[in-house]
Every structure is written in C-alpha cells, then in structure tokens.
Amino acid sequence: MATITAARDMRINTVIIFNGGSSAVKPYLAISGDKDIGNPTATRLSNALATDPPSAHLFRVDGV
C-alpha cells in the first residue's frame, strides 16, 4: 500500500505493486499470486483494467 500512496507524488511516473492492491492513480504493473496475502484473484485484477489508469497485471496460480 505504500507504493500506491507514493504514486500520488508528482515526481513518480509509474509504479509496480507487489501484492499490495489492484489500483493506483498512475500507470502501474501489479504482480500477485493465488497464495499471496489478501486472497487476490485473477478476476479481480483483470476487472481493474477496465477502470484504472493504464495498467498491467501478472498473476501466478500455484502449480502452474
């Protein structure tokens, strides 16, 4: 969540979020997996693409 907060700083252009949420106020890359804290899902991350600034999501399913 600190990365998402830091994205509000005008000096920062883009951010990479490691299992810390699925949205930011600037373009971002979100990286997460099904064993991460907060029980993220691939569907939740992909739904964020429709409403967020330009973004990309990488999601790993354990055993794949």
Beta strands, then each sheet from edge to edge (+ up, - down):
strand 1: 15-18
strand 2: 28-33
strand 3: 55-60
sheet 1: 1+ 2+ 3+
end
